[in-house]
């Protein structure tokens, strides 16, 4: 990701706390004001269970807060938003387990790629051997 300038701006709601802003189009809202907005009751049972995570996770992650506020604003989420919310919440809840699983999947991917490269090299060597014609020998004098 490219480096972007960051600066602080006062919260647009309470006008007391400073918020770290990356883009001029970003709406400056502090964590406490954001937490007040997302603490509304949820009626849908499926989403109630999904959003029932530790309050500290919401305070740490602006992404989790934005997903919940989008649900409260629009009344639904896409499947990708739901999957990503669950994945990020699980990673923040258990950071050690996510690092181990990431390392395991990365190692498996590297192993598969290495096997594929070796197989491709063997195939190209076999193909070259089949296509190569023996050179004509010069008769001895």
Kinemage of the C-alpha trace (Angstrom):
@kinemage 1
@onewidth
@group {chain A} dominant
@subgroup {mainchain}
@vectorlist {calphas} color= white
{ca unk a 1} P 0.000 0.000 0.000
{ca unk a 2} L 1.284 3.421 -0.850
{ca unk a 3} L 2.195 5.893 1.822
{ca unk a 4} L -0.488 8.487 2.457
{ca unk a 5} L -0.226 11.599 4.562
{ca unk a 6} L -2.125 11.481 7.830
{ca unk a 7} L -3.324 14.372 9.914
{ca unk a 8} L -5.558 15.004 12.898
{ca unk a 9} L -8.909 16.719 12.750
{ca unk a 10} L -11.578 17.397 15.370
{ca unk a 11} L -14.508 14.997 15.521
{ca unk a 12} L -17.421 16.314 13.453
{ca unk a 13} L -19.985 15.297 16.115
{ca unk a 14} L -18.548 16.120 19.539
{ca unk a 15} L -15.886 18.641 18.428
{ca unk a 16} L -13.671 17.569 21.391
{ca unk a 17} L -11.572 14.581 20.330
{ca unk a 18} L -9.049 14.485 17.528
{ca unk a 19} L -9.310 11.824 14.820
{ca unk a 20} L -6.534 10.569 12.540
{ca unk a 21} L -7.597 11.277 8.936
{ca unk a 22} L -6.068 9.787 5.797
{ca unk a 23} L -8.235 11.345 3.091
{ca unk a 24} L -9.982 14.683 2.808
{ca unk a 25} L -13.174 12.821 1.871
{ca unk a 26} L -13.136 10.843 5.114
{ca unk a 27} L -15.755 11.852 7.692
{ca unk a 28} L -13.977 12.580 10.987
{ca unk a 29} L -15.729 10.738 13.806
{ca unk a 30} L -14.055 9.714 17.050
{ca unk a 31} L -14.293 6.272 18.614
{ca unk a 32} L -16.617 7.329 21.456
{ca unk a 33} L -19.130 8.988 19.081
{ca unk a 34} L -18.964 6.014 16.759
{ca unk a 35} L -19.598 3.630 19.672
{ca unk a 36} L -22.675 5.656 20.658
{ca unk a 37} L -24.036 5.305 17.120
{ca unk a 38} L -23.559 1.544 16.863
{ca unk a 39} L -25.000 0.689 20.295
{ca unk a 40} L -28.553 0.469 18.954
{ca unk a 41} L -30.560 -2.740 19.402
{ca unk a 42} L -30.615 -5.238 16.503
{ca unk a 43} L -33.857 -7.120 15.825
{ca unk a 44} L -32.699 -9.723 13.274
{ca unk a 45} L -31.557 -12.864 15.116
{ca unk a 46} L -28.871 -13.811 12.544
{ca unk a 47} L -27.194 -10.418 12.703
{ca unk a 48} L -27.668 -10.137 16.470
{ca unk a 49} L -25.505 -13.239 16.943
{ca unk a 50} L -22.946 -12.023 14.428
{ca unk a 51} L -22.553 -8.571 16.017
{ca unk a 52} L -22.434 -10.007 19.550
{ca unk a 53} L -18.666 -9.714 19.999
{ca unk a 54} L -16.500 -8.110 22.668
{ca unk a 55} L -16.853 -4.331 22.954
{ca unk a 56} L -13.057 -3.956 22.949
{ca unk a 57} L -12.907 -5.329 19.399
{ca unk a 58} L -15.245 -2.580 18.206
{ca unk a 59} L -13.125 0.032 19.979
{ca unk a 60} L -9.936 -1.291 18.350
{ca unk a 61} L -11.210 -1.672 14.790
{ca unk a 62} L -12.834 1.105 12.784
{ca unk a 63} L -13.614 -1.523 10.131
{ca unk a 64} L -15.867 -3.498 12.488
{ca unk a 65} L -17.603 -0.291 13.577
{ca unk a 66} L -18.209 0.747 9.963
{ca unk a 67} L -19.721 -2.634 9.044
{ca unk a 68} L -22.085 -2.493 12.010
{ca unk a 69} L -23.063 1.105 11.269
{ca unk a 70} L -23.713 0.165 7.625
{ca unk a 71} L -26.015 -2.617 8.815
{ca unk a 72} L -27.853 -0.239 11.149
{ca unk a 73} L -28.165 2.357 8.389
{ca unk a 74} L -29.202 0.109 5.479
{ca unk a 75} L -30.741 -2.909 7.248
{ca unk a 76} L -28.712 -5.571 5.432
{ca unk a 77} L -25.204 -6.586 4.396
{ca unk a 78} L -23.787 -8.414 1.395
{ca unk a 79} L -22.348 -11.903 1.773
{ca unk a 80} L -18.814 -10.576 1.288
{ca unk a 81} L -19.325 -8.042 4.081
{ca unk a 82} L -20.616 -10.762 6.415
{ca unk a 83} L -17.730 -13.124 5.602
{ca unk a 84} L -15.117 -10.414 5.989
{ca unk a 85} L -16.646 -9.203 9.272
{ca unk a 86} L -16.510 -12.742 10.696
{ca unk a 87} L -12.939 -13.245 9.477
{ca unk a 88} L -11.648 -9.951 10.912
{ca unk a 89} L -13.492 -10.439 14.211
{ca unk a 90} L -11.978 -13.927 14.559
{ca unk a 91} L -8.493 -12.619 13.764
{ca unk a 92} L -8.779 -9.791 16.300
{ca unk a 93} L -10.175 -12.124 18.975
{ca unk a 94} L -7.398 -14.720 18.504
{ca unk a 95} L -4.345 -13.048 16.937
{ca unk a 96} L -1.988 -15.964 17.744
{ca unk a 97} L -4.239 -18.554 16.096
{ca unk a 98} L -4.652 -16.443 12.975
{ca unk a 99} L -0.872 -16.052 12.615
{ca unk a 100} L -0.404 -19.824 12.840
{ca unk a 101} L -3.146 -20.538 10.324
{ca unk a 102} L -1.781 -17.863 7.976
{ca unk a 103} L 1.677 -19.423 8.185
{ca unk a 104} L 0.265 -22.889 7.511
{ca unk a 105} L -1.761 -21.788 4.489
{ca unk a 106} L 1.185 -19.791 3.166
{ca unk a 107} L 3.495 -22.794 3.538
{ca unk a 108} L 0.962 -25.026 1.777
{ca unk a 109} L 0.628 -22.533 -1.078
{ca unk a 110} L 4.403 -22.311 -1.479
{ca unk a 111} L 4.687 -26.102 -1.477
{ca unk a 112} L 1.988 -26.452 -4.145
{ca unk a 113} L 3.662 -23.796 -6.283
{ca unk a 114} L 7.044 -25.507 -5.954
{ca unk a 115} L 5.583 -28.882 -6.945
{ca unk a 116} L 3.862 -27.290 -9.942
{ca unk a 117} L 7.118 -25.636 -11.087
{ca unk a 118} L 9.054 -28.908 -10.751
{ca unk a 119} L 6.359 -30.799 -12.705
{ca unk a 120} L 6.391 -28.174 -15.463
{ca unk a 121} L 10.187 -28.340 -15.734
{ca unk a 122} L 10.100 -32.140 -16.008
{ca unk a 123} L 7.458 -31.917 -18.736
{ca unk a 124} L 9.463 -29.376 -20.735
{ca unk a 125} L 12.617 -31.520 -20.470
{ca unk a 126} L 10.664 -34.576 -21.700
{ca unk a 127} L 9.105 -32.587 -24.537
{ca unk a 128} L 12.475 -31.259 -25.636
{ca unk a 129} L 13.947 -34.753 -25.588
{ca unk a 130} L 11.119 -36.102 -27.768
{ca unk a 131} L 11.338 -33.246 -30.242
{ca unk a 132} L 15.102 -33.281 -30.552
{ca unk a 133} L 16.307 -35.251 -33.568
{ca unk a 134} L 19.548 -37.151 -33.335
{ca unk a 135} L 22.352 -35.444 -35.217
{ca unk a 136} L 23.757 -37.158 -38.278
{ca unk a 137} L 27.210 -38.552 -37.698
{ca unk a 138} L 30.016 -37.977 -40.081
{ca unk a 139} L 31.565 -41.125 -41.464
{ca unk a 140} L 35.070 -41.906 -40.281
{ca unk a 141} L 37.892 -41.949 -42.859
